[in-house]
Amino acid sequence: MSESTSKPRREFRNVDFQLITQKYRLPFAGKVSILHRVSGALLFLSLPLLITVFKESVTSPASFADLGSGFGGFLLKLILLVGLWGFMHHLCAGIRYLTLDLHIGMDKQTAQKSAKIVLCVSLALTFIFAIKLFGAL
């Protein structure tokens, strides 16, 4: 019998065991993708809270004043700021994914650049709204 000479088979290792010994770096576009999902879940799960706060704010002038009274309104402003970040990031990343769906910016360098732009723009917009929300402007 003749023995066949074949290429050595590739070895696939379990990723769970390698995470302890090696560090895997998630690409920047992957981080933006995960943040897009987190911001979408945040927006969806915060809808009942936002609806309740809106309902209480338009009920009467006294209930509107009561909403802003806790911690000098800081707690409500912080909740609104987190919601604003979620909205800004989800909006910017959604526009990025729509352009990717149109096959614009599909190469690696452009995709990495657009991911960085999404994160910078969403954080800058959130910072601008935070300054306005906390009364510095």
Salt bridges, closest charged atoms under 4 A:
GLU11 OE2 - ARG13 NE 3.10
